[in-house]
């Protein structure tokens, strides 16, 4: 593959991002093997393109057998003690989510001696983006890593949004189609897409959220129809405990109870309405063939939107039990992990599902729809009343099928401290670890100078976890 063809396959933007964020890298190309070890093409590593190698890393472009994903193999110069464990880092480029490009995990882990295959899934606005999209390419990537000299184990890594798909992948690879065809799941997977996937040997989740299970908490119960008229349920009303001057709130127990009950009821109504619309579409009775646009005011499909925990910091405030906390002074005590996040919501955060990006009925059902129950709520240290297995993109639901050694890293300046413990509790693995990184945000950067180099602390710990004797 010559430089012109390589640029065409990556896209100019992707190649530019790679070289901009990793200056001095040489980029070459090779083929990943298909399942069973057969190659998809000639398989030779061609003449390198792009700048010369830097002193630490070399990057190879790896074809994964489709135009829906591309692979970049980050390799350290020389083989160290970590060469026996390879990493597959999967990151989606989904509609409405900015592609942050060649982000920290591959570079940080490769610089610590690991070979890292970055699998970048590609979607265009309007694509359906189903939960198991990219699983075939991830499976080929795992098989490819196992074919490299000296590789004995492959560990799957997901960060933020991609933690949902990587957890689901690990569960489905281990358990087959049954892991995504539970009786209560709203949109079961297809048997053929969930069969014969290469199994990872471990799982690392970096600051995972609840994915589909986050969505009900962004449903605004102050809406009746298309109007936001329920002042008794308005989280941004001073009468209900909100302080517009500070952007913070202190909601009473009574308000929270009424709010969550109405929020759960409205969430289930949105799901029920979508199921009814899908039935009409399936029967050919809708205005569109096969699918239809979906737009719901007072909900959010592109982020976590509004929600009581965004302004009332007594909610999702800390874990239930002690876990390892990586502190700025280098110590690693076992203690309750407490959030250091700031208020992050206001009336402008009230969203609308389908407000952009070709959002459709089937996309909602597959990715965002999930059932809630009468005890639905967030507390200071828990998330309650979610039917975790009613969505395949519920991380706690998928975690119940993951038995390989697992590490969950939570960044205390973000909102996923409690969700991380919920996920940890649902993991089936006997060898599992939850670690908080004090004073770091979702992008691994410190939220204050007093917290020091939080990125280094995060990835140094991952290295120590991966290299523990007997784990892999």
N, C-alpha and C positions, 0 to 999 in steps of 0.2 A: 504494500500500500504506500503510494507516494504522498508527499506533503499535501498536494492539492486534494487527493481523495480523502485523506485523513481529516482535513479541515471541513470537507463537505459532510462527512459522516458525523463529526462532532457538532458542527455548526460553529460559525465564527465566534459567537458569543461565548460558548462553552470553552473553546480552546483559549480564547483571550483571557477568560477568567482563570483558567488553570495556570497560565503562564504569568499572569499579573500577580496572583496570590502566592505563586511558587516560583519566583524568579530564578533563572539559571537551570531549570529542569530540562532534561532531554525527554522528548515524548516519542515513543516508538509504538508499533502496533503488533498485535497477535490475536489468534483465535482462541476462544474458550472451547473446550470439548463439549459435544452434545452429551446427553444422558447415555450412560453405558460406555463412555470413553471415546466414542467415535468423534472425529473432528468435523466441524461444520465447514471447513475449507482447508486450504493448504497448510495453515498452521505455522508457517515460518515467521520468525521475528524479522521484519524487514529493516532496511536502513533507517536509523533514527531521524526524526524530523524535529524542528524547533531548536531552541538554544541548547548549548552543551549542558552536561550534567552539572549539578552543584556538588558540593563536597559531601553531602549527606544522603541525598535521595535521588532515585531515578523513577520515572513514571512511564508505564507502558499502557497504551490504549488496547483494551481487550474487547473484541467483538463477542456479543452474547447471543447472537442468533436471531435478533429481531431489530426493528427500528424503534422499539418502544423502551429500550434501555441501552445504556452504554456503560462500559466498565473502564476504570482507571486503576491499574495496579501500582501502588506506591511501594517501593522497595528501598530499604536502607542499603548503603554501601557496605559490603562485607556481611558476613553471617555471624550473628552473635548468639547468645544463649536463648533469645526469644524466637529464633527462626523456626522452631518446631511448632509454634502456634501461629496460625494465620487468622486474619480478621476479615470478615465481610461486613462492610458498612453500607447499608441500603438507605437511600434518601429519595423520597418522591419529589417530583416537580409538579404539584397538583394545581389545577385551576384556582386562581385567587390567592395562592400562596406564593409570595415572592421567592424566586430561586436564588438562594444565597450562595450558590456556586460551590466552589471547592472548599468546603468549610473545615473547621478545625480537626475533627476526629481523625481523618486519614493522615494528615500531616503530623499531628501530635503523636499518634501511635506508631507511625513508621519511623519517626525520629527516635523512638525508644526501642527500635530493633525488630518491629513486627512487619511482616508483609501484609498490606491492607488492600483489598479490592473494594474500591468505591463503586457501587452499582447505583447509577443515577437513572431513575425512572422518568420518562418524559411523557407529559400530557399536554394537550392543547386545550384552550378554552372551548367548552362545549363537549369535550370527551366525557363519557359516562363515569370513568374512574371507579371501578368496582373494587371491593376489598382485596381480592386475590390477584389483581393486576400486578404483573411483574414477578409473580412467584416462579414461573418457568425460568426466567432469566436469573433470579436469585439462586435457584437450584443449580443451574449450569455454572454459576459463579462459585458455589461451594465445591462442585465437582472439579472445577478448574483449579481451585486452590489446593485441593487434595492431590492433584497431579504434579504439583511443584516439588522439586527435590527437597527432602528434609521436613516437609509439612506432615505432622502427625495429628493435629487437631485444628478444627475450624470453629471460631466463635463468632456469633452474629451480634452486631451492634446496631442499636437504633437510638436516635436522639429526637426528643420532642415528638413531633408529628409522626415520624417514622417508627417510633416505639410501638405504635399500634399495629402496623403491618408486620414488623419483625417479630413481635410477640405472637401474633396470629400465625405467621409462617412457622415458627418453632413448634407451635401446638399442632398444626396441620401436618407438618413433616413427620412428627412423632406418632400421630394417632390416625392419620388418614382422613377421608371425607367426614367421618363421624364427628370430628372436632369442629366442623362448621355447618353441620346439619342437625343441630339440636331441635327437638320438637317446638321449642318456644322461639327459635330465631325467626325474625320477620322475613329475611331474605336468605334462604339457605344457599350454600355454594353449589357449584356443579361438580359432580363426582370426578369428571375427567381432569378438572383443573386442580383438584386437591389430592391427586393420587401420584405416588412414585416420586415425591420430592426428596431431594438430598437432605439429610438430617444434620443440623449443626451440633457441636459438642458442648456449647455453652451459649449464654445470652447475657448481654450487657445493655441495660436501659439507662440512657442519660436524660435525666429530668423528664420522665414520662408524665403525660397527663392521662385522663380517662378516655380521651377520644370521643366516641359517640356518646358516652355517658356524661361528658361535659355539657352536651347540648341542652338537656332539659333545664339546667340551671341558668341558661341564657334566655329562656322563655319568659316574657314579661306578662305576668297575670293581670296587670293594670289595663290590658286591652280587652275591649268587648267588640268583636267584629274588627273593623278597620280603625276604630278610634281608641285612643288611650284615655279612657274616661273614668276608670276605677280609682278615684283618689284614695280610697281606703287601703288600696294595695300598691300605691305609688312609692317605690323605694327612694325616690328623690324628693319626697315631701318632708318639710321640717316637722309636720305634725306626726310623722311616722318615725322620726329619729335621725333624719339626714341633715348635715350641716354643710350648706353650699359653700361657705367661706373656706372651709378646710378640706372639703371633698371627702369627709369621713362621716361615719354614722354609728349610732349605738341603738340598735333595734331591740325593742322589748321582746320578751318570750312570746307574748300573745301575738304581736305582729308577725314574728317569724313563723309561728304555727299557722296563722291564716294565710300568709304569703305562700309558704311551701305547699299547703293543701291546694290552693288555687293554681299554683304553678304546675303541680303534678297533673291536676285535672285538665288544664289547658294543653300540656304536653301530650297527654293521651288522646285528647280530641284531635290535635293536629295529626297524630299518627293514624287514628281511625279514619279521618277524612281522606288522608293520603291512600289508605288501603281501599277505601270505596272508590276513589278516583282511578286507582290502578286497575280495579276490577272492570270499570267501564272501558278503560283503554284496552285491556286484554280482550274484551268482548267486541271491540271495534265500535263502541258507542260514544267515544269521546270525540272532540273536535280535531284531534291529532292522531296520527298513526304511530303505534309503538311506544310513544312516550309523550309527555307534554310539559310545558314550562310550569314551574312552581314558585309561588311567591307568597310568603306569610309575614304580615307585619308583626313587629314585636318579638321576633325570634332572630337567630343569627346563625348563618352557615359558614361564615368566613373567619371566625375567631370565637372567643369565649363571650363576647358581648358584655351585657350588664349582668348583675347578680349581686345578692346581698353581701357575699364574701368579698367583693371588690372594694366595698366602702367600709364595711364593719370588720375590722381586722381581728376581732375576737373569734371570728369564724375561720376554720382551716388554719388555726394558729400554731398547732404543734402536734407532734406524734403522740400516740398513746403510751408507747413504751420507749425505753432507752435504746439508742443505736449509736454507731460510731459517728462522731462529728469531727471533721477535719478543720482544725482551728488555725488561725493565722500564725500562732506561735509554734506551730509544728506538732502540737500535741494531738492525740486522737482519743479523747475520752468517750466512754459510753454514757450518753445522757439523752434526755428528751430533746428532740430536734425542734427548734422554734423558728418560725418564719421571721425574716427581717425585711419583708416586702413593704412597699408603700401603697397607699390607696391608688387605684388605677381605673376608676370608672366615673361616669357622669351621665347626665341625661342624654348627651350626644352618643353615648355608647349603645343606646337602644337600637337594635338592628332590625333587619328584615331578611329572612331567609330568601335567597334567590335574587338579592339586590344586584348581583352582577354575575358574570362568568358563565352564562348558559346553564344555570341551575335548573334541574329537571326533577320530576316526580320520582323517577326510578333512582336517580342519584341520591335523593333524600332517603328513600327507603333502604337503599343498600348501605349507605355510609353514616347517616345521621339519626335515623329513626331508632328509638329505644323505648321500652316500656318502663313506667315508674309505678310505685305502689302507694298505699295510703300513708305509710310512714316515711315518705320521701322528705329528706332534709339534709342540710349540712350543719354540723356541729363544730365545736372548737377542735375536735380531733377525729372526725369521721364523716363518711358520706353514706347516707342511708336511703333505703327505699328504691333502689334501682334493680331492675331485672337484668342482671349482668349478662346473661346469655341470650337475651332477646336481640342482640346485635353482634355480628361478627367483628365489628370494630370497637367493641368494648374491651379495653385492655385487661381489666380484672377477670372478665369472662374467659378470654383467651389464655390468661396466665394459669388458669386451673388445669390446663393441659401441658404445661411446661415443667418437665422433671429434670432437665439438665442443670448443672451449676449456673446460678444466676446472680448478677450484681445489679442493684438499683442505686443510681446516684441522684440525689436530690439537691437542687440549688436553692439555698435558703432565701435569696432575694426575689425568688419567683413564687408563683402561687401553687406549686405542685408538691409541697412538703407532705401534706396529708394524703393527697392522691397517691404519692409514691409509696406510702406505707400501706394503703389499701391494696395496691397492686402486689406489693411484697407479701402481704398476708394471703393473697389468693394464689400465689405461685405454688405449684405442687412440688417444686424442688426441695430436697432435704438439705442440700448445700446452697444456701442463699444468704445474701448480705445486703443490708440497706445502709447507705452511708450518706450523711449530709455534708455539704461543703459550705462552711460558714461564710456568709458575705459575698456569694457569687450569684450573678444573674443567669438567665436562661442561655445566654451566649458565652458563658464561662468567664466573663469579665467581672471584676470586683465592683460592688456597688458602693465602695468607699475606700479611700487609700489605706485605712487602718486594717483592711483585710488582706493586703499583700497580693501575691501572684496566685490568684485562685485557679487560673487555668492550669498552671504547672502542678498545683496541689491535686487537682482533679485527675489529671492523666498520670501522674506519678503513682497515685493510689491504684488506678486501674491496672497499671503495670505490676504492682506488687500483688494484686488479687489474682491476675492471670498467671503469675509465676509461682504461686504458692505450691509447694511440693505436694504431689499426689492429686492435685485438682484436675490437671489436664495431662 
